[in-house]
């Protein structure tokens, strides 16, 4: 019997997707130290050259037919799925996302097995394999670029005008160094009076939000509580050479309709008793950066009706940018009516009409909604992701996938992430059958 073989597929979602689940250095370790065979599907756009994988000991191929287990990053087109394979990727099926139901249906038809990285969590529910922090890095860089460009389009020139989109930096280190230099400019020369104070609100405490705050904090920042927002603009003694950051915790994001305190268990059981708690804060923010986990039927955090009311006021609202780093279309941020790409990362949502226009100019709020932000930092993102995936690769290759789902010899973290096994939904994911029926 030959060595256990694992395949690495060529990503094909769009021209921006250059990430890989494992880098040549990871492959070198798998081949030399673990005795595995690695087959890499050729790709002209991957951030790592085919030749580097070959030098690391991988076999280059035009398809992955010999590989029982195939690692990818993004969803796989149904036409490219093969019978009886084990696929590991971000499938985007667990919320019943309509766009991914054709892939799920085809996996079932072909008798495949599906493992989703997003479901590989520890006992406390914390994700173990993720690109999230790099999504936060790229998203915050893009958000600062969008804010600088929007203010410049209005005739207000700030140091943020010089921020570039994440894709235009050579990597995260170069971007952070540039932001630090701009931060020194702000620290010494300040923000022009008409735009002071610049206030950025953040949602979330996970990897995405942490990455975004790490980038933002390269600028001179003062952290305040959301309750302090109401008085900030009246404070004539506030510094002119700083930006402000406030973090909206869950008790800020959701409030009971009857005014009572947040009960997390009740929110899960009776979301209809709650509404967004962000509404009174929005008028005091220059930018909202959304990185919190959200799923229906939780109340939306920013609704179209709230934005319509805000932008219908006689005085132009302070809010300039919403950076939806989670990019759930028609989700927590209702103005995220479509996803964007690194080529055109933002659009203006015009509340009066519900229309959108690409760019930063228009009678509304700029929305950043790139749905694959980590691909803007493909090398660092792949290095980090592969480091966390390596501990599971051996188990994936050694597993006897012909056994029933309950008898698979897998670490518990992997076993919980098996969504489909041999063409059948596993017990924890049977509810997906309902979503499949709805999209038939």
C-alpha positions as CSV (number, residue, x, y, z in Angstrom):
1,X,0.0,0.0,0.0
2,X,1.3,3.4,-0.9
3,X,1.8,6.3,1.4
4,X,-1.3,8.1,2.6
5,X,-2.1,10.9,0.1
6,X,-3.7,14.2,0.6
7,X,-4.6,16.7,-2.1
8,X,-4.5,20.5,-2.2
9,X,-7.0,22.0,-4.7
10,X,-6.5,25.1,-6.8
11,X,-8.9,27.7,-5.7
12,X,-11.3,28.9,-8.4
13,X,-13.9,31.1,-6.7
14,X,-12.6,34.3,-8.2
15,X,-9.4,35.8,-9.5
16,X,-8.6,37.3,-6.1
17,X,-8.5,34.0,-4.2
18,X,-4.8,33.2,-4.0
19,X,-4.7,31.5,-0.6
20,X,-3.8,27.9,0.1
21,X,-4.7,25.6,3.1
22,X,-1.1,24.5,3.3
23,X,2.1,26.3,2.2
24,X,5.2,24.7,0.7
25,X,6.8,24.7,4.1
26,X,3.9,22.8,5.6
27,X,4.1,20.3,2.7
28,X,7.8,19.8,3.3
29,X,7.1,18.8,6.9
30,X,4.3,16.5,5.9
31,X,6.5,14.7,3.4
32,X,9.8,14.6,5.2
33,X,8.7,14.2,8.8
34,X,5.3,12.5,8.6
35,X,5.8,10.3,5.5
36,X,2.7,11.6,3.7
37,X,2.3,12.0,0.0
38,X,0.9,15.4,-1.1
39,X,-0.6,16.1,-4.4
40,X,-1.0,19.8,-5.4
41,X,-3.3,20.8,-8.2
42,X,-1.5,23.3,-10.4
43,X,-2.4,26.9,-10.2
44,X,-1.0,30.0,-11.9
45,X,-2.5,32.4,-9.4
46,X,-1.8,30.8,-6.0
47,X,0.3,33.0,-3.8
48,X,2.9,30.2,-3.7
49,X,4.5,28.9,-6.9
50,X,3.9,25.4,-8.1
51,X,7.7,24.9,-8.2
52,X,8.0,25.7,-4.5
53,X,5.5,22.9,-3.7
54,X,7.4,20.5,-6.0
55,X,10.7,21.4,-4.3
56,X,9.0,20.7,-1.0
57,X,8.3,17.1,-2.1
58,X,4.7,17.4,-3.5
59,X,3.5,15.9,-6.7
60,X,2.0,18.4,-9.1
61,X,-1.1,17.4,-11.0
62,X,-3.9,18.8,-13.2
63,X,-6.6,17.0,-11.1
64,X,-6.8,15.3,-7.7
65,X,-8.4,12.0,-8.8
66,X,-5.9,9.8,-6.8
67,X,-6.5,11.7,-3.5
68,X,-9.1,10.4,-1.1
69,X,-8.9,13.6,1.0
70,X,-8.9,17.0,-0.6
71,X,-8.1,20.2,1.2
72,X,-9.4,23.6,-0.1
73,X,-10.2,27.0,1.2
74,X,-13.5,28.2,-0.3
75,X,-16.6,26.5,-1.6
76,X,-16.2,24.0,-4.4
77,X,-18.2,24.2,-7.6
78,X,-20.6,21.3,-7.8
79,X,-19.3,20.3,-11.3
80,X,-15.8,19.8,-9.8
81,X,-16.8,17.4,-7.1
82,X,-15.9,13.7,-7.5
83,X,-17.6,10.7,-6.0
84,X,-16.6,9.3,-2.6
85,X,-14.1,12.0,-1.8
86,X,-13.5,13.6,1.5
87,X,-13.6,17.4,1.1
88,X,-12.4,19.9,3.8
89,X,-13.1,23.5,3.2
90,X,-15.2,26.5,4.2
91,X,-18.4,25.2,2.8
92,X,-20.8,28.0,3.9
93,X,-23.7,25.6,4.3
94,X,-24.2,25.4,8.1
95,X,-26.6,28.4,8.2
96,X,-28.5,27.0,5.2
97,X,-27.0,29.6,2.8
98,X,-28.9,29.3,-0.4
99,X,-25.9,29.9,-2.6
100,X,-24.2,26.8,-1.2
101,X,-27.1,24.4,-1.3
102,X,-26.3,23.1,-4.9
103,X,-22.8,22.1,-3.6
104,X,-24.3,20.4,-0.6
105,X,-26.8,18.6,-2.7
106,X,-24.2,17.3,-5.1
107,X,-22.0,16.1,-2.2
108,X,-24.9,14.0,-1.0
109,X,-25.6,12.6,-4.5
110,X,-21.9,11.6,-5.0
111,X,-21.6,9.9,-1.6
112,X,-18.9,12.3,-0.4
113,X,-17.8,13.4,3.0
114,X,-17.7,17.1,4.0
115,X,-15.7,18.7,6.9
116,X,-16.1,22.4,7.5
117,X,-13.2,24.3,9.0
118,X,-15.6,26.7,10.7
119,X,-17.0,23.8,12.8
120,X,-13.6,22.7,14.1
121,X,-13.9,24.1,17.6
122,X,-12.8,23.3,21.1
123,X,-15.1,22.3,24.0
124,X,-15.8,26.0,24.6
125,X,-16.9,26.6,21.0
126,X,-13.7,28.5,20.0
127,X,-12.6,28.0,16.4
128,X,-9.3,26.2,16.1
129,X,-8.6,26.8,12.3
130,X,-9.4,30.2,11.0
131,X,-8.4,33.1,8.8
132,X,-10.4,35.5,11.0
133,X,-7.6,37.7,12.3
134,X,-6.4,38.3,8.8
135,X,-9.9,39.2,7.8
136,X,-9.8,41.8,10.5
137,X,-6.4,43.1,9.4
138,X,-7.4,43.5,5.8
139,X,-10.9,44.7,6.6
140,X,-9.7,47.5,8.9
141,X,-7.1,48.7,6.5
142,X,-9.7,48.8,3.8
143,X,-12.1,50.6,6.1
144,X,-9.6,53.3,7.0
145,X,-8.9,53.7,3.3
146,X,-12.6,54.0,2.6
147,X,-13.1,56.6,5.3
148,X,-10.1,58.7,4.1
149,X,-11.5,58.6,0.5
150,X,-15.0,59.5,1.6
151,X,-13.8,62.5,3.6
152,X,-11.6,63.6,0.8
153,X,-14.5,63.3,-1.7
154,X,-16.4,65.7,0.6
155,X,-13.5,68.1,0.6
156,X,-12.1,67.2,4.0
157,X,-8.5,66.1,3.7
158,X,-7.0,64.0,6.6
159,X,-4.0,61.8,6.9
160,X,-6.3,58.9,6.3
161,X,-6.5,60.0,2.7
162,X,-3.1,58.3,2.3
163,X,-4.1,54.9,3.5
164,X,-4.1,52.4,0.7
165,X,-6.3,49.3,0.2
166,X,-4.9,46.2,1.9
167,X,-4.3,44.6,-1.5
168,X,-1.8,47.4,-2.5
169,X,0.5,46.7,0.4
170,X,3.3,44.1,0.2
171,X,2.0,42.5,3.4
172,X,0.7,43.2,6.9
173,X,4.0,44.5,8.2
174,X,4.3,47.1,5.5
175,X,0.7,48.2,6.1
176,X,1.1,48.5,9.8
177,X,4.3,50.5,9.4
178,X,2.6,52.9,7.1
179,X,-0.3,53.3,9.5
180,X,2.1,54.0,12.3
181,X,3.7,56.8,10.3
182,X,0.3,58.3,9.6
183,X,-0.5,58.0,13.3
184,X,2.5,60.1,14.0
185,X,1.2,62.7,11.6
186,X,-2.1,62.7,13.4
187,X,-0.4,62.9,16.8
188,X,1.6,66.0,15.8
189,X,-0.8,67.8,13.4
190,X,-4.2,66.6,14.6
191,X,-7.5,66.0,12.7
192,X,-9.1,69.0,10.9
193,X,-11.8,70.7,13.1
194,X,-14.8,70.0,10.9
195,X,-14.3,66.2,11.2
196,X,-13.4,66.0,14.9
197,X,-13.9,63.8,16.7
198,X,-13.5,60.7,14.4
199,X,-15.2,57.9,16.3
200,X,-15.1,54.2,15.4
201,X,-17.4,51.7,16.9
202,X,-16.6,48.0,16.9
203,X,-18.8,44.9,17.4
204,X,-17.4,41.5,18.3
205,X,-14.7,40.0,20.4
206,X,-13.5,37.2,18.2
207,X,-10.5,36.9,15.8
208,X,-12.0,39.2,13.2
209,X,-12.7,42.0,15.7
210,X,-9.4,41.5,17.5
211,X,-7.5,41.8,14.2
212,X,-9.4,45.0,13.2
213,X,-8.7,46.6,16.6
214,X,-5.1,45.7,16.4
215,X,-4.8,47.6,13.1
216,X,-6.9,50.6,14.3
217,X,-4.7,50.9,17.4
218,X,-1.7,51.7,15.2
219,X,-3.2,55.2,15.1
220,X,-3.4,57.4,18.2
221,X,-6.5,56.1,19.8
222,X,-8.5,56.8,23.0
223,X,-10.9,54.1,24.1
224,X,-14.2,55.2,25.5
225,X,-17.4,53.4,26.6
226,X,-20.4,53.6,24.4
227,X,-22.3,55.6,27.0
228,X,-19.6,58.3,26.7
229,X,-20.4,58.9,23.1
230,X,-23.4,61.0,24.0
231,X,-21.3,63.6,25.6
232,X,-18.1,63.4,23.5
233,X,-19.0,66.0,21.0
234,X,-19.9,68.5,23.7
235,X,-16.5,68.1,25.3
236,X,-14.6,71.1,24.2
237,X,-11.4,70.0,26.0
238,X,-11.1,66.7,24.1
239,X,-7.7,66.1,22.3
240,X,-7.6,67.1,18.7
241,X,-4.8,64.7,17.8
242,X,-6.6,61.4,18.5
243,X,-9.3,59.1,17.2
244,X,-11.8,57.4,19.5
245,X,-12.7,53.7,19.7
246,X,-15.7,52.2,21.5
247,X,-16.5,48.5,21.7
248,X,-20.1,47.4,21.7
249,X,-20.5,44.4,23.9
250,X,-23.5,42.1,23.5
251,X,-25.5,44.0,26.1
252,X,-25.0,47.1,23.9
253,X,-26.0,45.3,20.7
254,X,-29.3,43.8,21.9
255,X,-31.8,45.4,24.2
256,X,-35.2,44.2,25.4
257,X,-38.1,45.9,23.8
258,X,-39.7,46.4,27.2
259,X,-36.5,48.1,28.6
260,X,-35.4,45.1,30.8
261,X,-31.9,43.8,31.0
262,X,-30.4,41.4,28.5
263,X,-30.9,37.7,29.2
264,X,-28.7,35.7,26.8
265,X,-30.7,32.5,27.1
266,X,-34.0,34.5,26.5
267,X,-32.4,36.2,23.5
268,X,-31.7,32.7,22.0
269,X,-35.2,31.4,22.8
270,X,-37.3,34.5,22.1
271,X,-35.4,36.9,19.8
272,X,-38.6,38.7,19.0
273,X,-38.5,40.2,22.5
274,X,-35.3,42.1,21.6
275,X,-34.2,44.8,19.2
276,X,-31.0,46.4,18.1
277,X,-29.3,48.4,20.9
278,X,-27.0,50.2,18.4
279,X,-29.7,52.6,17.1
280,X,-29.1,55.4,19.6
281,X,-25.4,55.3,19.1
282,X,-25.2,55.3,15.3
283,X,-25.6,59.1,15.0
284,X,-22.5,59.6,17.1
285,X,-20.2,57.3,15.1
286,X,-18.0,58.2,12.1
287,X,-17.5,54.5,11.3
288,X,-19.0,51.2,12.4
289,X,-16.8,48.1,12.1
290,X,-19.0,45.0,12.4
291,X,-17.1,41.8,13.3
292,X,-19.5,40.1,15.7
293,X,-21.1,36.7,15.1
294,X,-24.8,37.0,14.1
295,X,-27.4,34.6,12.9
296,X,-31.1,34.8,12.2
297,X,-33.5,35.2,13.9
298,X,-31.6,37.6,16.1
299,X,-32.5,41.2,15.6
300,X,-30.6,43.0,12.9
301,X,-28.1,45.5,14.3
302,X,-28.5,48.2,11.6
303,X,-31.7,48.2,9.7
304,X,-32.6,50.0,6.5
305,X,-35.4,51.9,8.2
306,X,-33.0,53.2,10.9
307,X,-30.6,54.4,8.2
308,X,-33.5,56.0,6.3
309,X,-34.5,57.9,9.4
310,X,-30.9,58.9,10.1
311,X,-30.2,60.2,6.6
312,X,-33.6,61.9,6.3
313,X,-32.7,64.4,9.0
314,X,-32.0,68.0,8.1
315,X,-28.5,67.8,9.5
316,X,-26.2,65.4,7.6
317,X,-25.4,62.4,9.9
318,X,-21.9,61.9,11.2
319,X,-21.9,58.2,10.0
320,X,-19.7,57.9,6.9
321,X,-18.7,54.2,6.7
322,X,-20.0,50.8,7.8
323,X,-17.3,48.1,7.4
324,X,-19.2,44.8,7.5
325,X,-16.3,42.5,8.0
326,X,-18.7,39.5,8.5
327,X,-20.2,40.3,5.1
328,X,-23.5,38.5,5.7
329,X,-25.6,39.8,2.8
330,X,-29.0,40.9,4.2
331,X,-27.8,40.0,7.6
332,X,-27.0,42.0,10.8
333,X,-26.2,45.0,8.6
334,X,-29.2,45.3,6.4
335,X,-27.4,47.8,4.1
336,X,-25.1,45.0,3.1
337,X,-27.3,44.2,0.1
338,X,-24.5,42.7,-1.9
339,X,-20.9,41.5,-1.5
340,X,-18.0,43.4,-3.0
341,X,-14.6,42.4,-4.3
342,X,-11.1,43.7,-3.7
343,X,-11.3,45.4,-7.1
344,X,-14.3,47.5,-6.0
345,X,-14.4,47.0,-2.2
346,X,-17.1,49.6,-1.3
347,X,-20.4,51.0,-2.5
348,X,-22.6,53.8,-1.2
349,X,-26.0,52.6,0.1
350,X,-28.6,55.3,-0.4
351,X,-31.3,54.9,2.3
352,X,-33.8,57.1,0.5
353,X,-34.1,54.7,-2.5
354,X,-32.3,51.5,-1.4
355,X,-30.0,51.9,-4.4
356,X,-26.3,51.4,-4.4
357,X,-23.5,52.9,-6.4
358,X,-19.9,51.7,-6.5
359,X,-17.3,54.0,-4.9
360,X,-17.4,56.5,-2.0
361,X,-19.6,59.2,-3.5
362,X,-23.4,59.4,-3.0
363,X,-26.2,60.4,-0.7
364,X,-25.8,57.7,1.9
365,X,-23.3,55.6,3.8
366,X,-20.2,53.8,2.4
367,X,-20.5,50.1,2.9
368,X,-17.4,47.8,2.8
369,X,-18.6,44.2,2.2
370,X,-15.7,42.2,0.8
371,X,-16.6,38.5,1.3
372,X,-13.0,37.1,1.2
373,X,-11.0,39.7,3.0
374,X,-8.1,37.4,4.0
375,X,-7.2,36.9,0.3
376,X,-5.9,40.5,0.3
377,X,-3.1,39.2,2.5
378,X,-2.7,35.7,1.0
379,X,0.8,34.8,2.1
380,X,0.5,35.7,5.8
381,X,-3.1,34.4,5.9
382,X,-2.1,31.0,4.5
383,X,0.9,30.7,6.8
384,X,-1.2,31.3,9.8
385,X,-4.0,29.0,8.6
386,X,-1.7,26.2,7.7
387,X,0.0,26.3,11.1
388,X,-3.3,25.6,12.8
389,X,-4.4,23.0,10.3
390,X,-1.2,20.9,10.5
391,X,-2.2,19.2,13.8
392,X,-5.2,17.6,12.1
393,X,-3.7,16.5,8.7
394,X,-2.3,13.2,10.0
395,X,-5.7,12.2,11.4
396,X,-7.4,13.1,8.1
397,X,-5.1,10.8,6.1
398,X,-5.1,7.9,8.6
399,X,-8.9,7.7,9.1
400,X,-10.8,4.8,7.6
401,X,-13.5,6.8,5.9
402,X,-15.5,3.6,5.0
403,X,-16.6,3.2,8.6
404,X,-19.9,4.7,9.9
405,X,-19.8,8.4,11.0
406,X,-20.0,7.5,14.7
407,X,-17.1,5.1,14.4
408,X,-14.6,7.4,12.7
409,X,-11.2,7.4,14.4
410,X,-11.0,11.2,14.5
411,X,-10.1,13.7,17.2
412,X,-13.3,15.0,18.8
413,X,-12.8,18.5,17.2
414,X,-12.7,17.0,13.7
415,X,-15.6,14.5,14.4
416,X,-17.9,17.4,15.4
417,X,-17.1,19.1,12.1
418,X,-18.2,16.3,9.8
419,X,-21.3,17.7,8.2
420,X,-21.8,15.0,5.5
421,X,-20.5,11.4,5.6
422,X,-20.7,9.1,2.7
423,X,-23.6,11.0,1.2
424,X,-25.6,11.4,4.4
425,X,-26.1,14.4,6.7
426,X,-24.7,13.6,10.1
427,X,-27.0,13.9,13.2
428,X,-25.9,17.3,14.2
429,X,-26.7,18.8,10.8
430,X,-29.9,17.0,9.9
431,X,-31.7,20.4,9.9
432,X,-29.9,21.2,6.6
433,X,-32.3,18.9,4.9
434,X,-35.0,21.5,5.3
435,X,-32.9,24.1,3.6
436,X,-32.2,21.7,0.7
437,X,-35.9,21.2,0.2
438,X,-36.5,25.0,0.2
439,X,-34.0,25.4,-2.6
440,X,-35.2,22.5,-4.8
